[in-house]
Amino acid sequence: MADSPEPTGAQPKLPKGLFPHIPAAASSSTATKDDDVPPGGTRLPNGVILDKDGKPCRLCTSAASWRALTKQAKIQTAAGTASATTTPSSSTTTAPAAPVPSVMQSECPPDVEELGRSTWTLLHSMTAAYPVKATPEQQSEMGMFLKLFARLYPCWVCAEDFRTWMAEPSGRNKPRLSGRSDFGTWMCEAHNEVNRKLGKKEFDCRFWEERWRTGWKDGRCD
């Protein structure tokens, strides 16, 4: 997540991911060192996160790391093809294929950063639309949504981290769902958890409504 704006400063940037510190922490799910790669195996590029089935998780990995992975796979495929077509009398290798025009980024599957940005927009918008004073039924429904969200979020390591944060033993991170003000501040605190772990400036939660509901008082959103 990028820096949090001051009330009169530049428009804030959005976070890079939901909980983007996780790939670094979950080292057991990332590519291993060369010494740990089994015979015949391939060392994955840095930053590639594995899914629970052991395969690369696109939704858990940044676009840059994913491109490095696909580039590595293409090089290995080309090398294998060249080796298979080489004869004793000729060691000529085939010319590299012409580059395929890149597809617009917006038409590609999201990486962990794009997924995170979109997710924060959704979550903060939900707090902005939450009732000023929620009924018991509304509180129950939102609590159920957050529990399901923390289970079903496509980046599994991100979802696991969110569950752990909400279940902090002291109960301080339990969702506060009595009304819009408390819920919006709680969501801001969840977002700031990412900022702290990334060593970035925290958002001043006093201004969450201007950022996500009413727009800044200086008129930049009008």
Beta strands, then each sheet from edge to edge (+ up, - down):
end
